[in-house]
């Protein structure tokens, strides 16, 4: 694919994301996503929750690893830092969380299956997300040359972003632990009120 075609694809994907987001928010004011405790028939055959989670999140890893090296800035230090954080987050969401979900099965409460069509919608979204993230980081973002005047300001912003990232990831992982513990205790649907879930 030449540069012009890739640029058109990138901008079309970006506009699509900006169109999809408000439509999704608006539709969820009237519809209830049919999974978990809201599961209902008619959304395709059920998949085990851990498998569905792995499959629908998987493009964030494999597509990113395919596309990232093709970018003109793929070896820039700031791009590599951002890529590392992105892959750290999605390794947790794609591999570690589904494994925790699978191995935390309790005899008291069987994990709910996940409807195939919902998993396919999430898979399609993650294809779009992985494409935009990897191409933005490695090809379309503007990075300063090393040790220019702008370099130090960007490094400061990246450091602040990393602090926020690691705080958010800690909240995410601890919230997963709370939810998995509640599932293992059984007793039906519960609203947790601890840690990051208390806000």
Secondary structure as GFF3:
##gff-version 3
##sequence-region A 1 199
A	DSSP	alpha_helix	3	27	.	.	.	ID=ss1
A	DSSP	three_ten_helix	36	38	.	.	.	ID=ss2
A	DSSP	beta_strand	46	47	.	.	.	ID=ss3
A	DSSP	alpha_helix	49	57	.	.	.	ID=ss4
A	DSSP	alpha_helix	59	67	.	.	.	ID=ss5
A	DSSP	three_ten_helix	68	70	.	.	.	ID=ss6
A	DSSP	alpha_helix	77	91	.	.	.	ID=ss7
A	DSSP	pi_helix	92	96	.	.	.	ID=ss8
A	DSSP	alpha_helix	97	103	.	.	.	ID=ss9
A	DSSP	beta_strand	114	115	.	.	.	ID=ss10
A	DSSP	alpha_helix	116	135	.	.	.	ID=ss11
A	DSSP	pi_helix	136	140	.	.	.	ID=ss12
A	DSSP	alpha_helix	149	185	.	.	.	ID=ss13
A	DSSP	three_ten_helix	195	198	.	.	.	ID=ss14
###
